[in-house]
Amino acid sequence: MRVVVIAIGRLKQGPERELCERYRERFDDIGRKLGFRGLDIREIPESRARDAITRMAEEAAAISAAIPEKSVLVALDERGDNIDSAAFARHLGHWRDASVAHTIFVIGGADGLSPDLRRKAKVGIAFGSATWPHQMVRVMLLEQIYRAATILAGHPYHRA
């Protein structure tokens, strides 16, 4: 299974991008031994539309165009479930074991994800009730993906 993060917006050079790359590389190292085919990050430009509804619709169309068939869609959304790292790992392990081709994590733009895209998601995940900058959400997501791989591998990185 290939893991893909589709995010609206581009991370500039700096500590957030470096952390994302570090967790992506760590996941690739351990993930291949667990049957994962890699972790891709796809950045989609933010819509320049004047109103939020149009921006969300344009961004949803761009995200949808980047989602391969036979994918599980996971929405990072403030209305999503607060799950712990072990549950996150169980989801990834279950989809891998079910021979899902792609697990796609989506991070919307400043206006969030369109309701239609949220409905298409198999799972909605929130990182607590606080509002987080999108750059930090990406870092936290990539860390959780890496942590999930370490949990599935029985690696000591995760200490419950």
Order of alpha helices (4+ residues) and beta strands (2+ residues): beta-alpha-beta-alpha-beta-alpha-beta-alpha-beta-alpha
